Amino acid sequence: MERTCGLLTLKNEPVPLKSVSVELSVQGFVADVSSTLQYENQESSPVEAVFVFPMESDSAVYRFQAQIGGVLIEAEVREKQEARDEYDDAVSSGQQAFLLEESDESSDVFRLSVGSLPPGQSASVSLSYVTELAVQEDGALRFCLPGVLNPRYTPAGGMSMTASAPAAPGGFVPYSLSLSANIRSPSGIDTVQSNCPLDPLEHLTEDKTEAKVNLSPGHKFDRDVELLVYYKNAHQPTTILEAGLPSATPGSLMADAVAMLSFYPEFPVAVLSSLSSCGEFIFLVDRSGSMDCPMSTGTREMQRIKSARDTLLLLLKSLPLGCYFNIYGFGSTFESFFPDSVEYTQETLVSAVEKVKTMEADLGGTEILEPLKEIYRKPCRDGHPRQLFVFTDGEVGNTKEVTDLVKINALSHRCFTFGIGEGASSSLIKGMAREGSGHPQFITGTDRMQPKVMQSLRFALQPAVHDISVKWDLPPAVNASPLSPPLKVLFQGQRALLYIQLTGQCDSGAAGSVNLQYTLADASVKNELKFNFKPDKDSGLTIHRLGARTLIRSLEGEEREKEEDEERKALKKKAIELSTQSGVSCSHTAFIGVNKDSKEPVQGPLQRRNIPTARMYGYAMPMCAMACSAPMMFDRCSALEMLDTCCYMSEDSYEYGEADTVIMKSEGDGVSEEDLCDAGRNSVEVDTYTIHAAEPEEDPMLQLISLQRANGSWDLDQKLASVLGKTEEEIASKMPGEVPNNELGDTVLALLWLYGFKLDSKDEWQFLAMKAVSWIKGHKGLSVTQCMQVGNTLLGCQVEPQTLGL
């Protein structure tokens, strides 16, 4: 394919977006983000630039403005269709106009339209939003600036905003990114990490309560940018009170004070150690074509489906005896390992492990709704609470329909979700977990999926919290109105947030308190949080905007639940009113700005330019991963463009082999149009072409784990001996002769190897080790100590019995 220099789309059209600059202000666990996009029209005709881009689903967009020809245009929030009509009218009459709208199907996709940009003219477009930062397992706060927008699979008859978003050709995102972050925290800032190169962290105060860091120059926006912020002290429960806006309408949300309450429940050690041995565990695994992508933009990264297989193996080995389980795979169709959930035994475990090993990303598109319906149709088992684990790269178009289904069935299960790879829909992953009273996780870059999954398994095995209530103690003239939906779930060490609107007047020196009460393991627990009514001076309107966003999302969810048209209209009207009053956009509103100061209309035919975004396609990516449930047919030009897009992460060239696969070639041997045409003259059945990468060597730890039995024991064979670095004969000859059960010595050896050589991965194997120790205790005798002494000598370890819990 012929390459052309300059900023071009796949169709060789000039791209008017030149750069993106981001200023990030982090205070505590809230981020205020301002993104500025620089446009320049270098064509001879006026252009309309359309940019479809991803954004974190929990963001509250509160400002949109543009500067063109020295004129600053401040956009306003309007009802969406009204805003679209005003934009179309302005552009058709030659006026300069700007439109920012949220996708109807998913809250994490936006479309920015810049209309009637004259030839030779530049424009600066800025949008601002606030968002909460999620707490990670190691205490870090995670900020993500999404840069990857993968096409969302939409079932037949659906529409998707992402369908019109072109991919960057050859992996070259034709605009630059700069990012500067200012961070403040009273507890002190320890360090900041990122998946992208950063300049050194600079502390601005002696007590290290304020710092700044910049993205290193030269970054191309070809991946999600992730920042992990570590504070010096552990997170503590806090209350932030924000005064209302004096100019706002009396009685409105923006006029009243708003409080944000942050709880960090701490459960008793006895409760944390009492893991359940019952439950029905259902694993729903994405097997669509896009799961053959690498985990991140690195060309040598593991495939998503391979990471999912390894994780499933670990989960299966970590399940407790006595539970039930099943595994579903889904794409355009779905299938389950067993007709119904089966009891966890050695026989069913072996059967499941063998099937996991053969799982491939071979089921076409990403239709998650039907397998969910099938799972919910199955009756729950008495005494075995249902726990649903969902693994997906999140390329789903009907997000709201999926999350609504989870919400309807929320009382029958808990839903834990895992977004795999860059570009996973935060709206889907967070939405399913929120509605299903579970916990969301994102696995990107070089993250190992296993530790995050084990954290969720630990949450699932711990006793569930019941009867959650919030009680207020406020001055007599003050009332509290919740903006957040009621808390349905609490997890150890995980933040629980509540937004509250406070009405009435009181002295700024007055004090109040709130009690979070719940039942845990048949015991009543109370967490009290005291606060005063002195407003925070540094938060601006951040808390109001986050509170408004939270309430708007609840109203939108209620609207979709209602069957009566009048009820839906009333809720929609309420959401629109709150959106326009607060200046926070939603699915029913949009930002619209028109340059009404321009005296001369823009002349000439308007050229539409769609701005490309990065996409995660690369090695081992089926060409049909875009969304095909049946083979998709493309003309020759489209097939070449798709090949170019799908292969963009490699700097090598490719050729077609005899088995309809793409094989790496040396520099200079490109793919010709004739190569494609030979496969099918006038059309190319693109889902038959796959890019093959070398399979990485199997992880010894996973090999050892795969050999464990359902009851927690190991039995010596050649494979186990190989992992231990010994021969079967050598191990057998060293074990004490008085050991009555060979499995006892073999299990002790396996545990010693894990503790001696894989201690840094303990969070991945802790549950299967607990099973092994429990099995050993059931066969405990004098020989256990002897086995440990011999095993330590044999393996070169120094592990004490108390370390293993023996």
Disulfide bonds with the S-S distance in Angstrom:
none
